[in-house]
Amino acid sequence: MQGLLETIQKWHIHPAVDHFTVAILIVAVLADLFASVFSTRLWLRYSALALIIAGTAAAWGSRVTGGWEADRVWQAVQAGGGPAFRTLKLHAELGDEWLPWVFLILVIWRIGIQFLGFIARTRGLYLAVAVLAAIAIAYQGYLGGQLVYEYGIGTALYNGSSPSIPQPEFTGPATPIPTVYVPTETATPEAVVPTATPSVSPTFSPVPSASATPLATPLASSSPLASPAPLSTAPSPGLSPSALPTPAH
């Protein structure tokens, strides 16, 4: 028997039982509300009675299976502390100390309303209490979902730390980020390339440059201000010697 119990505990059936409990108890209360509106439909009242009996039994099943899960995760969550532990504690208190007993009282009350005339007169008060109990068990189901989907309690991902501080994930050794130098628009003094200036270099070359201008070009100049060419005694190639005037004796 102990081996069978341990095997069932490994199946983690608490979520399934808990979902069934929440759903069937809320439907039971809604069925009783519809039965009050349609008072001639007696089958609605009997259906609501059957549903609340089954739901109360499921609530006690949730209490037992929830205790199994609490034994497995309680110490780890308590060590982590924070909002995860507070949520787990409130969820456990509602499911272990309050709601199973409340619905047990409600199911006994509901049986009395159905079969005992003097208790039937309290039907309105019963419905008010049942609606509040249905809201409370729906809230407890919400806390259970928060424990799993927000804090990861009961799953392999839970590490006992608060989810408000995300833990970094390291996939390997850190590698340095290569630095890329981007030159700015303003050049540094070392990078300035000297440009040619019109100033004359003080260094004199012994070989005259081909581009140097000759100091005197008397025949090539066509300017009227040019100095007259020197007289030459050589005869012009276009005149003969006889054409020259002969000096008088």
Buried (B, 14 or more C-beta within 10 A) or exposed (E): EEEEEEEEBEEEBBBEBBBBBBBBBBBBBBBBBEBBEEEEEEEBBEBBBEBBBBBBBBBBBBBEBBBBBBEBBBEBBEEBEBEBBEBBBEBBEBBBEBBBBBBBEBBEBBBBBBEEEEBEEEBEEBBEBBBEBBEBBEBBBEBBEBBEEEBBBBEEEBEBBBBEEEEEEEEEEEEEEEEEEEEEEEEEEEEEEEEEEEEEEEEEEEEEEEEEEEEEEEEEEEEEEEEEEEEEEEEEEEEEEEEEEEEEE
